[in-house]
Amino acid sequence: MLMRESQVRQEIKRYFRISELVGKRTYAKYGERAWRFLDYRLLYVMLIIRKGLSRRITANTPRLQQRGLRTIVQQLVRDKFRRGVLYISPHMQGKALDFDVEGMTASEVRSWILANQELFPFKIRLERGVSWVHVDVIWEAKNPDVYLFNP
């Protein structure tokens, strides 16, 4: 049975702080209210992964600040804009997260997600060939339930 959005938004806070999922400036301006920028489906997927693996998940760190929600003030986005690149990343829509799982390689995490895809009530995309896990909830009719894409 699908969890209600309010339940997901409450339970995810047991495993993540909002400051781990948004940049420093977003957190400084919005604090706990920044949860509203993250798509419910992404939070639900992350809750399933966190509970299923029973391991700590790390997204943003003091050194890595662009792994969750991205905004126009972050360097990665500004660099693309300066080069004239159209950048409508799922990260900018609150629909993507890059993360690491304690004690597991990114490949092992992707394999677990594929082996347990029936747990996910939404279509998800996983980036292949990177040393971290990228998951997003961008929906495309042609994609299977768990879609692996190349960077």
MISEGU-248876 format. One line per 10 residues: their letters; for each residue x, y, z of C-alpha. Coordinates in steps of 0.2 Angstrom, whole numbers, plus 2048, in hexadecimal, padded with zeros to 3 digits. Layout:
A	X:Y:Z; ... .
//
This chain:
MLMRESQVRQ	800:800:800; 806:811:7FB; 80C:81C:80A; 803:82D:80B; 80E:83C:807; 80D:843:819; 813:832:820; 822:831:814; 827:843:818; 826:83F:82A .
EIKRYFRISE	82F:82F:82A; 83D:834:81E; 843:840:82C; 848:831:837; 856:82E:82A; 85A:83E:822; 85C:850:827; 857:85D:81A; 868:865:81A; 86E:854:813 .
LVGKRTYAKY	863:856:804; 864:868:7FF; 872:874:7FD; 879:880:80B; 871:88F:804; 860:887:802; 860:881:814; 866:891:81B; 857:89A:813; 84A:88D:815 .
GERAWRFLDY	84F:882:823; 843:874:827; 837:87B:81A; 843:875:80C; 83B:864:80D; 82D:86B:802; 839:86C:7F3; 83C:859:7F3; 830:84F:7E9; 825:843:7F3 .
RLLYVMLIIR	82A:834:7E8; 83C:837:7EA; 83A:837:7FD; 830:827:7FC; 83D:81F:7F1; 84B:824:7FD; 841:81E:80C; 83F:80D:803; 852:80C:7FF; 857:811:811 .
KGLSRRITAN	84B:805:81A; 84F:7F7:80E; 862:7F8:80F; 862:7FD:822; 872:807:81F; 877:819:820; 874:823:810; 87F:833:80D; 87A:840:801; 881:852:804 .
TPRLQQRGLR	890:854:80E; 89A:863:813; 8A5:85F:803; 897:859:7F7; 889:866:7F7; 880:863:7E6; 87A:851:7E8; 868:855:7ED; 85D:864:7E8; 867:870:7DC .
TIVQQLVRDK	863:882:7DA; 86A:890:7CF; 876:896:7DC; 880:885:7DC; 890:885:7D1; 88B:876:7C7; 87B:87E:7C1; 883:88F:7BE; 891:887:7B4; 885:87F:7A8 .
FRRGVLYISP	87B:88F:7A7; 88A:899:7A2; 88E:88C:794; 87D:88E:78E; 877:87D:792; 865:879:795; 865:871:7A6; 854:86A:7AC; 85C:85D:7B8; 850:853:7C3 .
HMQGKALDFD	85C:85A:7D1; 855:86B:7CE; 843:864:7CF; 846:85C:7E0; 844:84B:7D7; 856:844:7D8; 863:840:7E5; 875:83A:7E4; 87B:830:7F3; 886:822:7FA .
VEGMTASEVR	881:814:805; 88C:80F:813; 896:7FF:810; 88F:7FD:7FE; 895:801:7ED; 88A:80B:7E1; 889:7FC:7D6; 883:7F1:7E5; 875:7FE:7E9; 86F:7FF:7D7 .
SWILANQELF	86F:7EB:7D7; 865:7EB:7E7; 858:7F8:7E0; 856:7EE:7D0; 854:7DD:7DA; 847:7E6:7E5; 83E:7F1:7D8; 82D:7EA:7DD; 82F:7F4:7ED; 82E:805:7E3 .
PFKIRLERGV	81D:80C:7E0; 824:818:7D3; 82F:817:7C4; 841:81C:7C8; 851:81F:7BE; 862:81A:7C3; 872:821:7BB; 87E:813:7B6; 891:814:7B6; 894:820:7C4 .
SWVHVDVIWE	89C:81D:7D5; 88D:824:7DF; 87A:820:7DD; 86F:82C:7D4; 85D:829:7D5; 84F:834:7CE; 83C:833:7CC; 83B:83A:7BA; 82D:831:7B2; 82D:82C:7A0 .
AKNPDVYLFN	820:820:799; 82D:816:78E; 838:812:79D; 837:802:7A7; 833:804:7BA; 846:805:7BE; 84F:80D:7B0; 862:80E:7AF; 869:81C:7A4; 87B:821:79F .
P	882:832:7A6 .
//
